[in-house]
Amino acid sequence: MGKGGPKFKESAPDEDTKWISNDGSNIRTKIPKATLEDLSDFIRRNADLDRPVIDATGLRGTYTITINYTPERNMPHAGDTAISILTAVQQQLGLKLEPRTAPVRMFVIDHIEKPAPN
């Protein structure tokens, strides 16, 4: 987590609305009842990262996450209002992203054969 701690609140029990608003080159997204693992997956997918994002916050609840960012494809056209999702996570959510090495689950196929007819 960043210096000031998280800038999001726990989800209300009856909250269940998800929305995405596209404001020209910026996207504002609200994800209700998200775990920090859900947020990690969201960041990895939307930041177009080539590596996993791992939750190391220790927070285990569900939270209402609202984030406003500029997709990478819109960055050249966004001008002064451009904000990358990685910067938005730090500024808007109070979370700190750090590069680390960590174990990654992977499958290795070392042999394959065409099935024999029955």
N, C-alpha and C positions, 0 to 999 in steps of 0.2 A: 504494500500500500504506500501511497505518497505521504508526504509530511503531515498534511492536515487530516489524513484518514479518508474513508470513503465519503463521497458526496451523493449518495443515493440512499433510499429508505427501503425498509422491508415492505413487501407487498401486503396490501389489505386482503383479508380473506375472500372478499367478493370481487376482487379485481381480475378481470379476464379478457380485457380488450387489448389487441395488438394493432398498432398502426404504423404506417410508413408514409411520410409526407415528402414529396419531391419538390423542392423550391428552386427550380432552375438547375444550377449545378450542385447545390447542396442537398443532402438527404437528412431528414430528422426522423429518427426511429424511436418508438417506445416499445419495450419488451416487458410486459408484466409477468410477474411470477417467474423470473429468470434466476437460475442458480449461477454462481460464478463460473461453473463449467460451461453452462449455456453461453455466457458472455465470451468465454475463451474461444469457443467454436465460432461465434459470430465475428469476433475480431479476425481470426485466421481467415475465414471465408471472405470477408469484406475488405480486408487490407491486402488481399491477394498475396499472402505470405507463402514462402516455400518451406516453412517449418511449422511445427505445432506451437500452440500457445497454451501454456500450462498454468492452471490456477494454483498459486502458492499463498493465497491470502489467509487461509484458515477459516474463512467465513462460510458457514454451511446453510444459511437460510435461503429464502427466495426473496428477490428484490425487484422493484420496479426500476428498470434501466431506461433512461432517455438520453439519446446521444445525437448530436448534430455534426455531420462530417461531409467532406467532399470526396466522392469516389476518385480513385487514381485516374480513371479515364477522363474525368472532368477537370483535373488540376490545371492543365495549361490554359483553360478558358475561364477559370473562376476568379482570377485576379486577386484582390486584397481579401476577399471573403473566403478563400480556400483554407481549409483545415483538414489535415490528414486524419484518418481514423486513429492512428497511433498517438498523435498529439491530442485529439479530442478525448481519448481514454484518460490521459493524464490530467488534462485541464478540467474536463467536465465531470469525470467520475472519481477523481482523486486516487487513481490507481497508477502504479509505476510499472512500466514494462522494462524488463532487464533481459539481455541476452544471456543464456546459460546453456550448459550442456546437460542433457537429461536422457535417461533411457527411452527409447522409442520402440514400440511394438511393431514388428514387421514379419511378413511371411516370405520365406524363401522356397521356391520350387526348384528342386535340383534334378528332377526327372519327370518326363511326361510321355505317355504312350497313347496311341489311338486305341479305344476299347475294341476288344475282340468280339466278333459277331457271336450271338447266342446259338 
